[in-house]
């Protein structure tokens, strides 16, 4: 069995995450919207809450899978923890929810 360089693997994962965020930002955000992409390593809800405090955020927007039952018990809810501990308002949207803006022409 070979030796695994954990620091190299973390670096590659970090760089991959930054590339993915940049691609999402480019594909889905309108011109003129200011964003900052940050990749942090750690417990997701904790890192979101700490970043919100450090950056004095006005609002956190995140999606949820909407798990219930045993899936919720075993996997927990990042969204629930963020809502509970965030220093600012949190907008939680369901991952596969209805569109907020209609793309149909007005009659």
N, CA, C and O atoms as CSV, one atom per row, in Angstrom:
chain,resi,resn,atom,element,x,y,z
A,1,UNK,N,N,0.840,-1.178,0.000
A,1,UNK,CA,C,0.000,0.000,0.000
A,1,UNK,C,C,0.889,1.246,0.000
A,1,UNK,O,O,1.856,1.310,0.759
A,2,UNK,N,N,0.575,2.231,-0.839
A,2,UNK,CA,C,1.378,3.441,-0.960
A,2,UNK,C,C,1.077,4.449,0.131
A,2,UNK,O,O,0.076,4.339,0.838
A,3,UNK,N,N,1.952,5.428,0.260
A,3,UNK,CA,C,1.790,6.502,1.228
A,3,UNK,C,C,0.931,7.599,0.601
A,3,UNK,O,O,1.152,7.987,-0.546
A,4,UNK,N,N,-0.037,8.090,1.349
A,4,UNK,CA,C,-0.922,9.143,0.865
A,4,UNK,C,C,-0.475,10.472,1.448
A,4,UNK,O,O,-0.338,10.611,2.664
A,5,UNK,N,N,-0.249,11.446,0.577
A,5,UNK,CA,C,0.122,12.793,1.012
A,5,UNK,C,C,-1.167,13.580,1.262
A,5,UNK,O,O,-1.780,14.097,0.329
A,6,UNK,N,N,-1.569,13.663,2.537
A,6,UNK,CA,C,-2.833,14.294,2.901
A,6,UNK,C,C,-2.830,15.773,2.562
A,6,UNK,O,O,-3.844,16.295,2.097
A,7,UNK,N,N,-1.727,16.457,2.779
A,7,UNK,CA,C,-1.685,17.890,2.494
A,7,UNK,C,C,-1.851,18.152,0.990
A,7,UNK,O,O,-2.499,19.123,0.600
A,8,UNK,N,N,-1.273,17.298,0.154
A,8,UNK,CA,C,-1.438,17.443,-1.295
A,8,UNK,C,C,-2.902,17.198,-1.674
A,8,UNK,O,O,-3.459,17.914,-2.506
A,9,UNK,N,N,-3.511,16.197,-1.067
A,9,UNK,CA,C,-4.904,15.880,-1.358
A,9,UNK,C,C,-5.813,17.041,-0.920
A,9,UNK,O,O,-6.734,17.408,-1.650
A,10,UNK,N,N,-5.565,17.616,0.249
A,10,UNK,CA,C,-6.348,18.757,0.716
A,10,UNK,C,C,-6.192,19.944,-0.221
A,10,UNK,O,O,-7.170,20.622,-0.536
A,11,UNK,N,N,-4.967,20.197,-0.668
A,11,UNK,CA,C,-4.701,21.292,-1.593
A,11,UNK,C,C,-5.454,21.094,-2.897
A,11,UNK,O,O,-6.051,22.038,-3.417
A,12,UNK,N,N,-5.433,19.887,-3.429
A,12,UNK,CA,C,-6.137,19.596,-4.674
A,12,UNK,C,C,-7.646,19.733,-4.499
A,12,UNK,O,O,-8.326,20.250,-5.385
A,13,UNK,N,N,-8.174,19.280,-3.373
A,13,UNK,CA,C,-9.609,19.412,-3.109
A,13,UNK,C,C,-9.997,20.884,-2.989
A,13,UNK,O,O,-11.033,21.302,-3.505
A,14,UNK,N,N,-9.171,21.658,-2.313
A,14,UNK,CA,C,-9.415,23.090,-2.124
A,14,UNK,C,C,-9.426,23.800,-3.474
A,14,UNK,O,O,-10.320,24.599,-3.752
A,15,UNK,N,N,-8.440,23.510,-4.307
A,15,UNK,CA,C,-8.354,24.133,-5.632
A,15,UNK,C,C,-9.537,23.718,-6.513
A,15,UNK,O,O,-10.078,24.537,-7.256
A,16,UNK,N,N,-9.933,22.451,-6.427
A,16,UNK,CA,C,-11.080,21.968,-7.190
A,16,UNK,C,C,-12.363,22.673,-6.767
A,16,UNK,O,O,-13.182,23.042,-7.610
A,17,UNK,N,N,-12.537,22.858,-5.464
A,17,UNK,CA,C,-13.722,23.547,-4.953
A,17,UNK,C,C,-13.752,24.997,-5.422
A,17,UNK,O,O,-14.808,25.511,-5.788
A,18,UNK,N,N,-12.591,25.658,-5.412
A,18,UNK,CA,C,-12.522,27.042,-5.887
A,18,UNK,C,C,-12.887,27.130,-7.369
A,18,UNK,O,O,-13.598,28.048,-7.779
A,19,UNK,N,N,-12.403,26.180,-8.174
A,19,UNK,CA,C,-12.744,26.169,-9.610
A,19,UNK,C,C,-14.239,25.973,-9.817
A,19,UNK,O,O,-14.848,26.649,-10.646
A,20,UNK,N,N,-14.836,25.041,-9.060
A,20,UNK,CA,C,-16.270,24.775,-9.191
A,20,UNK,C,C,-17.103,25.997,-8.796
A,20,UNK,O,O,-18.072,26.333,-9.476
A,21,UNK,N,N,-16.727,26.659,-7.701
A,21,UNK,CA,C,-17.449,27.859,-7.282
A,21,UNK,C,C,-17.353,28.959,-8.329
A,21,UNK,O,O,-18.342,29.631,-8.622
A,22,UNK,N,N,-16.163,29.144,-8.892
A,22,UNK,CA,C,-15.980,30.162,-9.934
A,22,UNK,C,C,-16.850,29.852,-11.151
A,22,UNK,O,O,-17.437,30.759,-11.740
A,23,UNK,N,N,-16.935,28.583,-11.527
A,23,UNK,CA,C,-17.747,28.187,-12.680
A,23,UNK,C,C,-19.235,28.415,-12.391
A,23,UNK,O,O,-19.962,28.910,-13.251
A,24,UNK,N,N,-19.687,28.059,-11.191
A,24,UNK,CA,C,-21.087,28.289,-10.822
A,24,UNK,C,C,-21.424,29.773,-10.839
A,24,UNK,O,O,-22.471,30.182,-11.340
A,25,UNK,N,N,-20.530,30.560,-10.292
A,25,UNK,CA,C,-20.724,32.005,-10.239
A,25,UNK,C,C,-20.856,32.574,-11.646
A,25,UNK,O,O,-21.736,33.393,-11.911
A,26,UNK,N,N,-19.993,32.146,-12.530
A,26,UNK,CA,C,-19.994,32.644,-13.905
A,26,UNK,C,C,-21.267,32.235,-14.646
A,26,UNK,O,O,-21.809,33.017,-15.426
A,27,UNK,N,N,-21.743,31.016,-14.404
A,27,UNK,CA,C,-22.916,30.492,-15.104
A,27,UNK,C,C,-24.231,31.041,-14.592
A,27,UNK,O,O,-25.162,31.230,-15.375
A,28,UNK,N,N,-24.334,31.302,-13.293
A,28,UNK,CA,C,-25.647,31.547,-12.705
A,28,UNK,C,C,-25.900,32.954,-12.171
A,28,UNK,O,O,-27.038,33.267,-11.821
A,29,UNK,N,N,-24.909,33.794,-12.097
A,29,UNK,CA,C,-25.142,35.119,-11.539
A,29,UNK,C,C,-25.144,36.177,-12.626
A,29,UNK,O,O,-24.340,36.134,-13.558
A,30,UNK,N,N,-26.047,37.117,-12.497
A,30,UNK,CA,C,-26.145,38.213,-13.453
A,30,UNK,C,C,-24.979,39.175,-13.263
A,30,UNK,O,O,-24.386,39.253,-12.187
A,31,UNK,N,N,-24.666,39.895,-14.317
A,31,UNK,CA,C,-23.616,40.916,-14.228
A,31,UNK,C,C,-24.023,41.966,-13.201
A,31,UNK,O,O,-25.205,42.273,-13.045
A,32,UNK,N,N,-23.048,42.504,-12.516
A,32,UNK,CA,C,-23.302,43.547,-11.536
A,32,UNK,C,C,-23.532,43.043,-10.126
A,32,UNK,O,O,-23.595,43.840,-9.189
A,33,UNK,N,N,-23.659,41.738,-9.956
A,33,UNK,CA,C,-23.822,41.176,-8.612
A,33,UNK,C,C,-22.439,40.886,-8.054
A,33,UNK,O,O,-21.657,40.150,-8.656
A,34,UNK,N,N,-22.148,41.464,-6.911
A,34,UNK,CA,C,-20.845,41.292,-6.292
A,34,UNK,C,C,-20.867,40.074,-5.382
A,34,UNK,O,O,-21.750,39.939,-4.535
A,35,UNK,N,N,-19.902,39.195,-5.557
A,35,UNK,CA,C,-19.814,38.008,-4.717
A,35,UNK,C,C,-18.370,37.781,-4.302
A,35,UNK,O,O,-17.437,38.332,-4.885
A,36,UNK,N,N,-18.219,36.969,-3.295
A,36,UNK,CA,C,-16.895,36.531,-2.870
A,36,UNK,C,C,-16.987,35.042,-2.580
A,36,UNK,O,O,-17.803,34.619,-1.762
A,37,UNK,N,N,-16.165,34.250,-3.237
A,37,UNK,CA,C,-16.168,32.807,-3.031
A,37,UNK,C,C,-15.076,32.436,-2.040
A,37,UNK,O,O,-13.911,32.792,-2.215
A,38,UNK,N,N,-15.470,31.718,-1.001
A,38,UNK,CA,C,-14.532,31.313,0.037
A,38,UNK,C,C,-14.668,29.819,0.247
A,38,UNK,O,O,-15.776,29.299,0.375
A,39,UNK,N,N,-13.545,29.133,0.283
A,39,UNK,CA,C,-13.540,27.696,0.566
A,39,UNK,C,C,-12.883,27.506,1.922
A,39,UNK,O,O,-11.757,27.951,2.145
A,40,UNK,N,N,-13.597,26.840,2.826
A,40,UNK,CA,C,-13.066,26.564,4.159
A,40,UNK,C,C,-13.168,25.076,4.425
A,40,UNK,O,O,-14.033,24.393,3.876
A,41,UNK,N,N,-12.296,24.587,5.258
A,41,UNK,CA,C,-12.280,23.170,5.605
A,41,UNK,C,C,-12.720,23.027,7.058
A,41,UNK,O,O,-12.215,23.723,7.939
A,42,UNK,N,N,-13.659,22.126,7.298
A,42,UNK,CA,C,-14.135,21.896,8.654
A,42,UNK,C,C,-15.582,21.477,8.658
A,42,UNK,O,O,-16.130,21.096,7.625
A,43,UNK,N,N,-16.205,21.547,9.827
A,43,UNK,CA,C,-17.614,21.231,9.968
A,43,UNK,C,C,-18.411,22.312,9.223
A,43,UNK,O,O,-18.261,23.496,9.526
A,44,UNK,N,N,-19.251,21.928,8.259
A,44,UNK,CA,C,-19.915,22.926,7.410
A,44,UNK,C,C,-20.679,24.014,8.166
A,44,UNK,O,O,-20.479,25.200,7.904
A,45,UNK,N,N,-21.555,23.624,9.106
A,45,UNK,CA,C,-22.338,24.675,9.763
A,45,UNK,C,C,-21.446,25.589,10.594
A,45,UNK,O,O,-21.661,26.801,10.635
A,46,UNK,N,N,-20.451,25.014,11.252
A,46,UNK,CA,C,-19.544,25.826,12.071
A,46,UNK,C,C,-18.780,26.828,11.205
A,46,UNK,O,O,-18.671,28.002,11.559
A,47,UNK,N,N,-18.255,26.368,10.080
A,47,UNK,CA,C,-17.482,27.246,9.199
A,47,UNK,C,C,-18.351,28.353,8.606
A,47,UNK,O,O,-17.891,29.483,8.446
A,48,UNK,N,N,-19.602,28.035,8.282
A,48,UNK,CA,C,-20.517,29.056,7.750
A,48,UNK,C,C,-20.790,30.114,8.810
A,48,UNK,O,O,-20.743,31.309,8.516
A,49,UNK,N,N,-21.073,29.693,10.035
A,49,UNK,CA,C,-21.376,30.627,11.120
A,49,UNK,C,C,-20.153,31.481,11.448
A,49,UNK,O,O,-20.283,32.693,11.622
A,50,UNK,N,N,-18.982,30.881,11.535
A,50,UNK,CA,C,-17.757,31.635,11.840
A,50,UNK,C,C,-17.458,32.637,10.731
A,50,UNK,O,O,-17.111,33.784,11.014
A,51,UNK,N,N,-17.587,32.222,9.474
A,51,UNK,CA,C,-17.345,33.131,8.346
A,51,UNK,C,C,-18.329,34.296,8.382
A,51,UNK,O,O,-17.948,35.436,8.119
A,52,UNK,N,N,-19.595,34.018,8.707
A,52,UNK,CA,C,-20.601,35.078,8.778
A,52,UNK,C,C,-20.233,36.105,9.847
A,52,UNK,O,O,-20.408,37.306,9.644
A,53,UNK,N,N,-19.730,35.636,10.974
A,53,UNK,CA,C,-19.311,36.548,12.040
A,53,UNK,C,C,-18.086,37.344,11.617
A,53,UNK,O,O,-18.049,38.564,11.779
A,54,UNK,N,N,-17.082,36.660,11.076
A,54,UNK,CA,C,-15.834,37.324,10.674
A,54,UNK,C,C,-16.061,38.376,9.588
A,54,UNK,O,O,-15.400,39.414,9.576
A,55,UNK,N,N,-16.992,38.105,8.684
A,55,UNK,CA,C,-17.220,38.995,7.551
A,55,UNK,C,C,-18.382,39.951,7.772
A,55,UNK,O,O,-18.732,40.727,6.882
A,56,UNK,N,N,-18.986,39.897,8.967
A,56,UNK,CA,C,-20.108,40.770,9.307
A,56,UNK,C,C,-21.196,40.714,8.226
A,56,UNK,O,O,-21.642,41.747,7.727
A,57,UNK,N,N,-21.612,39.497,7.875
A,57,UNK,CA,C,-22.594,39.284,6.810
A,57,UNK,C,C,-23.969,39.786,7.222
A,57,UNK,O,O,-24.336,39.761,8.397
A,58,UNK,N,N,-24.724,40.244,6.219
A,58,UNK,CA,C,-26.086,40.716,6.435
A,58,UNK,C,C,-27.103,39.594,6.281
A,58,UNK,O,O,-28.168,39.626,6.899
A,59,UNK,N,N,-26.775,38.593,5.452
A,59,UNK,CA,C,-27.721,37.534,5.147
A,59,UNK,C,C,-26.965,36.303,4.672
A,59,UNK,O,O,-25.990,36.415,3.929
A,60,UNK,N,N,-27.412,35.135,5.097
A,60,UNK,CA,C,-26.886,33.859,4.609
A,60,UNK,C,C,-28.006,33.204,3.815
A,60,UNK,O,O,-29.133,33.096,4.299
A,61,UNK,N,N,-27.702,32.769,2.604
A,61,UNK,CA,C,-28.665,32.041,1.785
A,61,UNK,C,C,-28.086,30.663,1.539
A,61,UNK,O,O,-26.958,30.538,1.062
A,62,UNK,N,N,-28.850,29.624,1.860
A,62,UNK,CA,C,-28.385,28.269,1.602
A,62,UNK,C,C,-29.552,27.371,1.267
A,62,UNK,O,O,-30.707,27.680,1.559
A,63,UNK,N,N,-29.227,26.259,0.649
A,63,UNK,CA,C,-30.279,25.320,0.269
A,63,UNK,C,C,-30.271,24.135,1.225
A,63,UNK,O,O,-29.296,23.895,1.937
A,64,UNK,N,N,-31.374,23.403,1.226
A,64,UNK,CA,C,-31.487,22.226,2.060
A,64,UNK,C,C,-32.038,21.078,1.223
A,64,UNK,O,O,-32.785,21.291,0.268
A,65,UNK,N,N,-31.664,19.881,1.588
A,65,UNK,CA,C,-32.191,18.700,0.907
A,65,UNK,C,C,-33.601,18.395,1.383
A,65,UNK,O,O,-34.342,17.688,0.700
A,66,UNK,N,N,-33.983,18.913,2.537
A,66,UNK,CA,C,-35.314,18.647,3.089
A,66,UNK,C,C,-35.471,17.226,3.591
A,66,UNK,O,O,-36.546,16.637,3.481
A,67,UNK,N,N,-34.395,16.673,4.145
A,67,UNK,CA,C,-34.462,15.291,4.652
A,67,UNK,C,C,-35.369,15.197,5.867
A,67,UNK,O,O,-35.479,16.129,6.664
A,68,UNK,N,N,-36.010,14.053,5.982
A,68,UNK,CA,C,-36.845,13.787,7.157
A,68,UNK,C,C,-36.573,12.363,7.623
A,68,UNK,O,O,-35.839,11.617,6.974
A,69,UNK,N,N,-37.155,11.998,8.729
A,69,UNK,CA,C,-37.061,10.628,9.212
A,69,UNK,C,C,-35.641,10.207,9.560
A,69,UNK,O,O,-34.865,10.988,10.109
A,70,UNK,N,N,-35.314,8.963,9.234
A,70,UNK,CA,C,-34.010,8.403,9.598
A,70,UNK,C,C,-32.852,9.109,8.902
A,70,UNK,O,O,-31.780,9.266,9.487
A,71,UNK,N,N,-33.060,9.534,7.658
A,71,UNK,CA,C,-31.983,10.264,6.974
A,71,UNK,C,C,-31.615,11.513,7.762
A,71,UNK,O,O,-30.437,11.844,7.896
A,72,UNK,N,N,-32.629,12.209,8.287
A,72,UNK,CA,C,-32.381,13.422,9.065
A,72,UNK,C,C,-31.668,13.082,10.374
A,72,UNK,O,O,-30.727,13.768,10.772
A,73,UNK,N,N,-32.119,12.033,11.030
A,73,UNK,CA,C,-31.534,11.626,12.313
A,73,UNK,C,C,-30.051,11.306,12.150
A,73,UNK,O,O,-29.231,11.726,12.966
A,74,UNK,N,N,-29.706,10.564,11.099
A,74,UNK,CA,C,-28.322,10.138,10.929
A,74,UNK,C,C,-27.430,11.187,10.269
A,74,UNK,O,O,-26.233,11.235,10.551
A,75,UNK,N,N,-27.977,12.010,9.414
A,75,UNK,CA,C,-27.157,12.973,8.692
A,75,UNK,C,C,-27.228,14.371,9.287
A,75,UNK,O,O,-26.363,15.200,9.008
A,76,UNK,N,N,-28.246,14.652,10.106
A,76,UNK,CA,C,-28.370,15.970,10.706
A,76,UNK,C,C,-28.799,17.001,9.676
A,76,UNK,O,O,-29.137,16.660,8.542
A,77,UNK,N,N,-28.784,18.240,10.075
A,77,UNK,CA,C,-29.186,19.306,9.179
A,77,UNK,C,C,-28.245,20.490,9.331
A,77,UNK,O,O,-28.271,21.199,10.336
A,78,UNK,N,N,-27.426,20.688,8.326
A,78,UNK,CA,C,-26.537,21.854,8.326
A,78,UNK,C,C,-27.372,23.117,8.371
A,78,UNK,O,O,-27.065,24.043,9.121
A,79,UNK,N,N,-28.431,23.159,7.565
A,79,UNK,CA,C,-29.283,24.350,7.521
A,79,UNK,C,C,-29.858,24.672,8.904
A,79,UNK,O,O,-29.865,25.831,9.319
A,80,UNK,N,N,-30.333,23.659,9.608
A,80,UNK,CA,C,-30.912,23.893,10.934
A,80,UNK,C,C,-29.876,24.473,11.892
A,80,UNK,O,O,-30.176,25.401,12.644
A,81,UNK,N,N,-28.667,23.937,11.869
A,81,UNK,CA,C,-27.618,24.457,12.751
A,81,UNK,C,C,-27.240,25.891,12.371
A,81,UNK,O,O,-27.026,26.725,13.251
A,82,UNK,N,N,-27.157,26.180,11.092
A,82,UNK,CA,C,-26.824,27.543,10.667
A,82,UNK,C,C,-27.915,28.503,11.132
A,82,UNK,O,O,-27.610,29.571,11.663
A,83,UNK,N,N,-29.182,28.137,10.938
A,83,UNK,CA,C,-30.289,28.996,11.375
A,83,UNK,C,C,-30.198,29.246,12.885
A,83,UNK,O,O,-30.412,30.365,13.350
A,84,UNK,N,N,-29.885,28.212,13.627
A,84,UNK,CA,C,-29.835,28.314,15.087
A,84,UNK,C,C,-28.691,29.208,15.580
A,84,UNK,O,O,-28.872,29.960,16.538
A,85,UNK,N,N,-27.517,29.139,14.942
A,85,UNK,CA,C,-26.330,29.811,15.483
A,85,UNK,C,C,-25.836,31.019,14.683
A,85,UNK,O,O,-24.896,31.686,15.114
A,86,UNK,N,N,-26.432,31.312,13.551
A,86,UNK,CA,C,-25.952,32.415,12.710
A,86,UNK,C,C,-26.159,33.770,13.381
A,86,UNK,O,O,-27.127,33.972,14.114
A,87,UNK,N,N,-25.237,34.693,13.122
A,87,UNK,CA,C,-25.352,36.032,13.700
A,87,UNK,C,C,-26.235,36.963,12.867
A,87,UNK,O,O,-26.366,38.142,13.194
A,88,UNK,N,N,-26.836,36.452,11.803
A,88,UNK,CA,C,-27.644,37.269,10.900
A,88,UNK,C,C,-28.806,36.421,10.378
A,88,UNK,O,O,-28.835,35.213,10.617
A,89,UNK,N,N,-29.756,37.024,9.676
A,89,UNK,CA,C,-30.861,36.243,9.115
A,89,UNK,C,C,-30.356,35.188,8.127
A,89,UNK,O,O,-29.320,35.362,7.485
A,90,UNK,N,N,-31.111,34.094,8.022
A,90,UNK,CA,C,-30.763,32.994,7.129
A,90,UNK,C,C,-31.975,32.684,6.253
A,90,UNK,O,O,-33.074,32.465,6.761
A,91,UNK,N,N,-31.771,32.668,4.944
A,91,UNK,CA,C,-32.816,32.282,4.005
A,91,UNK,C,C,-32.497,30.874,3.538
A,91,UNK,O,O,-31.458,30.636,2.921
A,92,UNK,N,N,-33.402,29.929,3.836
A,92,UNK,CA,C,-33.202,28.540,3.462
A,92,UNK,C,C,-34.205,28.199,2.364
A,92,UNK,O,O,-35.409,28.399,2.525
A,93,UNK,N,N,-33.693,27.682,1.241
A,93,UNK,CA,C,-34.558,27.281,0.135
A,93,UNK,C,C,-34.392,25.792,-0.095
A,93,UNK,O,O,-33.310,25.243,0.117
A,94,UNK,N,N,-35.454,25.139,-0.527
A,94,UNK,CA,C,-35.375,23.710,-0.811
A,94,UNK,C,C,-34.614,23.507,-2.093
A,94,UNK,O,O,-34.696,24.321,-3.013
A,95,UNK,N,N,-33.879,22.430,-2.157
A,95,UNK,CA,C,-33.021,22.157,-3.309
A,95,UNK,C,C,-33.824,22.056,-4.607
A,95,UNK,O,O,-33.399,22.592,-5.631
A,96,UNK,N,N,-34.961,21.389,-4.587
A,96,UNK,CA,C,-35.768,21.214,-5.793
A,96,UNK,C,C,-37.133,21.861,-5.587
A,96,UNK,O,O,-38.161,21.185,-5.623
A,97,UNK,N,N,-37.136,23.145,-5.376
A,97,UNK,CA,C,-38.375,23.870,-5.127
A,97,UNK,C,C,-38.806,24.560,-6.409
A,97,UNK,O,O,-38.103,24.526,-7.419
A,98,UNK,N,N,-39.945,25.171,-6.353
A,98,UNK,CA,C,-40.475,25.895,-7.504
A,98,UNK,C,C,-39.588,27.087,-7.841
A,98,UNK,O,O,-38.885,27.615,-6.979
A,99,UNK,N,N,-39.627,27.500,-9.090
A,99,UNK,CA,C,-38.888,28.688,-9.504
A,99,UNK,C,C,-39.517,29.913,-8.850
A,99,UNK,O,O,-40.739,29.979,-8.713
A,100,UNK,N,N,-38.712,30.868,-8.451
A,100,UNK,CA,C,-39.214,32.077,-7.833
A,100,UNK,C,C,-39.649,33.111,-8.875
A,100,UNK,O,O,-40.517,33.945,-8.618
A,101,UNK,N,N,-39.032,33.036,-10.046
A,101,UNK,CA,C,-39.333,33.989,-11.095
A,101,UNK,C,C,-39.877,33.208,-12.290
A,101,UNK,O,O,-39.256,32.253,-12.759
A,102,UNK,N,N,-41.029,33.624,-12.765
A,102,UNK,CA,C,-41.646,32.950,-13.909
A,102,UNK,C,C,-40.897,33.321,-15.182
A,102,UNK,O,O,-40.543,34.482,-15.390
A,103,UNK,N,N,-40.663,32.336,-16.021
A,103,UNK,CA,C,-40.016,32.590,-17.303
A,103,UNK,C,C,-41.041,32.683,-18.426
A,103,UNK,O,O,-40.685,32.878,-19.588
A,104,UNK,N,N,-42.326,32.541,-18.069
A,104,UNK,CA,C,-43.404,32.622,-19.064
A,104,UNK,C,C,-43.724,34.093,-19.345
A,104,UNK,O,O,-43.702,34.925,-18.438
A,105,UNK,N,N,-44.022,34.404,-20.614
A,105,UNK,CA,C,-44.394,35.790,-20.934
A,105,UNK,C,C,-45.728,36.152,-20.287
A,105,UNK,O,O,-46.613,35.308,-20.152
A,106,UNK,N,N,-45.859,37.398,-19.895
A,106,UNK,CA,C,-47.093,37.881,-19.287
A,106,UNK,C,C,-48.116,38.093,-20.382
A,106,UNK,O,O,-47.815,38.706,-21.405
A,107,UNK,N,N,-49.327,37.590,-20.177
A,107,UNK,CA,C,-50.374,37.694,-21.209
A,107,UNK,C,C,-51.002,39.049,-21.238
A,107,UNK,O,O,-51.896,39.297,-22.046
